[in-house]
């Protein structure tokens, strides 16, 4: 019996030590940093096909669709991440898009120029070398820029200039678990922005870019590049790409039924139907 127990313990310990080896990585490779969630790349045509399925869908519809595929509560971003501005007339704050991701982390570098160094030179070098926007190069029509940033620092990684630049490249929205500055101008520009709060400081000396198009966590939700992201006044929801088509089918049926029901109620109440049921 003692021998049997010894064998069981040995097998258990061996099993606990085996996962890293089962991934085909040596300890030396793991020590240099290893990613275990693969980044999948989708064609522009497939992204466009998926986005067409989500046209007009609301966060509530998509949430119900997630329930129906067996993922209740999954993908619902912390409601503290909210729209910076809301357009009640044309609902232009709403968006549906394909996630591209960026992760900024707190920097350990100097937060000010060296003695004798010009501030503008230090600032420019920090932006260029450490806290840049390499993800801009992969923004395409229909992209949602999802930024995992330093939420407990007063840093405006997003501003009225760069968000408008991202929109010019095709971005339909920006979602961050942190902050933005220039929010008055962004509201005027009508670029959908979903954020946790307001930030005012510049990025140099506060954060630096850690990775692009890797899985990130936003408001308690995993966001992988290629996932579908939907936002409206109810908040933000993320749909895993492998479930996106199935979720959209259920969500569409829910929306159609809702519109029919509300149209009948408008008639019974003697009210003119609003544009959300006429679309």
N, C-alpha and C positions, 0 to 999 in steps of 0.2 A: 504493500500500500504506500509506504514511504517513497519507494522508487517511482511509482506511478505519479504521485504528487509532484515529485521532482521533475519528471518529464513534462508534466502539464505546465509547471512554472517556466521551464526552459523554453517550451514552445510559445507560451504567451509573451515572454520577453523578446524572443526572436521575432514574433509577429509585430510587436510594437516598434522594433528597430528597422523593420523592412520597408515602410512606405517610401522613404527617400530613394532607396535602391530601386524600388519598383518603378519609379519615374525615370529611370535611366540616367540619373544625375549622380555624379560623384560628390563626396563631401566638399572637395575643392571647388567644384562648379557651384554648388549650393552656397558656399561661403561668399562667392562673388556676386550673389544675388540671382534669384530664380523666380520666374513667373509660372504659375500653375493654371491660370485661366487663359485659354487661347483667345486671341483677338481674331475674329472672323471678318472677312472683307466681302461685301456684297456689291453686286454690279449696280450701276446707275439705273438700269432698266428695272431691276428687281426692287430697288428702293422706291422708284416711281410707282410701280405696281402696288406695292404695299401701302404707300401713302394714299393712293386713290381709294383704297378700301376704308380709310379713316376719315375721308372728307366729311366734314360736318359733325362728326361724332363728338359727344361731350365726355368729360371726365366720368360723370355718373354712368353713362352707357358703357364705357370701357371697363369701369370697375365691376359692373354687373357681369360683363362678358368674362372678366377674369374669374369671378365666382363660378361661372358656369363651366369653365375648363378646369376647375379644381384648384384655383389659386386665390382663394378668398383673402383679402387684405394685402396680398402681395403686390408690390409696385406702387402702393399709395404713399406718396412722399409726405413727410411731416408737414402739416398745414401751416406751420410757422414760415415755411417757404411759400410765399404768396405773390400775386401779381403786383408789380410796382404801380401800375395804373390800370384802370378798367374803363372800357368804352361800352356804355350801356346802349348806345344807338346801333352801331354796326358790329359790335363784338369783335373789334379788331385786335383785342388783347388775346384772343383765343389762338391756339396753334396746334398743329400736328406735324411732327417731323421725325427725322432719323438722327439718333444721338451720335455726335462725335464728342470725345471727352478730353479733358485736361485736368491735371492735378498740380496745384501749387502747395508748397509746404513752407513752414516758417524757416527763414534763413538763419544761418549761424555766422554770416559775414558781417563786416562792419556796417553800421547803419548811418554812417556819415563819411564825408571825404577825409582823407589824411591831411595833416597840416600842410598848407600850401597848395593843395589840390583844389581846383575850381569845382564848385558844386555841380555845374552843368556837365562837366567832363565825367565826374564820378557817376552822376545820375544816368547819363547816356550809356556809359559802359555797363552799368548794372542792368539796365534794360536789355541791352544787346547780348550780354554774356550769360545772364542768369535768369532774369525775370521776363523773358521774351514771350512771343505768341506764335510758336512754331505751328500750332494747330491751324492757323489761318490758311496755310497751304493746302489743307484738305477740306475746307468748307466748300460745299456745293449747294445748288438749289435744293431746298428741303431739309438742310441740316439744322439740328438744334445743338447749339454749343452748350455743353454741360460741364460746369467748372466746379471741381471739388477744391475749395480754397480754405484759407485760415480764418475760420469763423469767429474766433475770439480776438482778432486784431482789427484795429480801425484802419482798414486798407481798402481803397477803391480800385480793385483790379479791373473793374469794368467802369467805363465812362462814356460820355456822349460821343466821343470821337471814335474809339475802337469799336463800340457796338454798332455804330452806323457803318463803319468799314466792313464789319462782319456781315451786316445785312446786304451791303453792296455785292458781296461775294455769293449771296444766296441763302444766308442763314434766316430761318423763319422765327427764331426765338433764342433767348439765352436763359439758362437756368443755373443758379449757383446756390450753394449752401451757406454762402457768406454774404458779402456786401457789394454795393455799387455806389459810385459817386455820380454827380451830375444828373440826378434823377429827375429834376425839373425838365431839363433839355431832352432826356430820353423819352419822357412822356409826350413831349411835343413832337419828337421824331416818330413816335408811334411804333417803336421797336418793342415787341413783347419781351418783358424782362420779369423773371420770377426770382425772388431773392429773400434772404432772411432779414436783412436790415440795411441801413445806410452806412457807407464808409466814406472817409474823406482823404486819408493819406495816400501817397503814391506807393507803388510796389517796391522800388529800390529801398533796401535796408529792412524790408518787412517780410517779403516772401520770394520764392524762386520756383521756377517750373521744374517739377519732378518727372512728369511723364505725359505723353500724349497718346490718346486712343488705347488706353488700358482700362480695365474695369475700375470704377470709382464708386464711392458710397455717397449718396446725396439724400439728406433727410431720412436716414435709416433704410434706404433702398439701394440695392445694387443696380448700377447702370453700366451695361456693356456697350461698346461701340456697335452700332447697327440696330440697337433696340428702338422701338417706337416710343416716342414721348408725346403726351397730350397734356395741354394745359388750358384752364379757363378759370373763372372766378372761384370755383370750388377747390382749386389747387392744381397739383401735377400728379400724373400717373405714368408709370413706366411699364411697358409690355415687353417681356422677353421675346426676342425675334422669332424663336422657334414656335411660339404660340401666337404670333401676331395675326396670322390669317384667320385662325380659328376664333380668336377673341373678337376680331372685327365682324365676323359673320353674326355672332350672337349679339354684339352691340348694335349692329345695324337694325336687326329685327326689333330690339328694344326701343330704339329711337323712332322707328316707323310707327310702332304701336302707340308710343307716347304722343306723337304728333297727331295721330288720328283721334286719340282720346281728348286731347286738349282742344282740338278744332271743334269737336262736338260740344265741349263745355263752353267754349266761347259763344257758340250759336245759342245754347240754352240760356246763357247769361245776357244775351243781347249785346255782346261786345264784339268789336272789330278784332279779328285774329292778328297777333303780332308777327313780326318777321321770322321768329324762330319756328313757327309752324308752317309758314308759307314757303320756306326754302325747300 
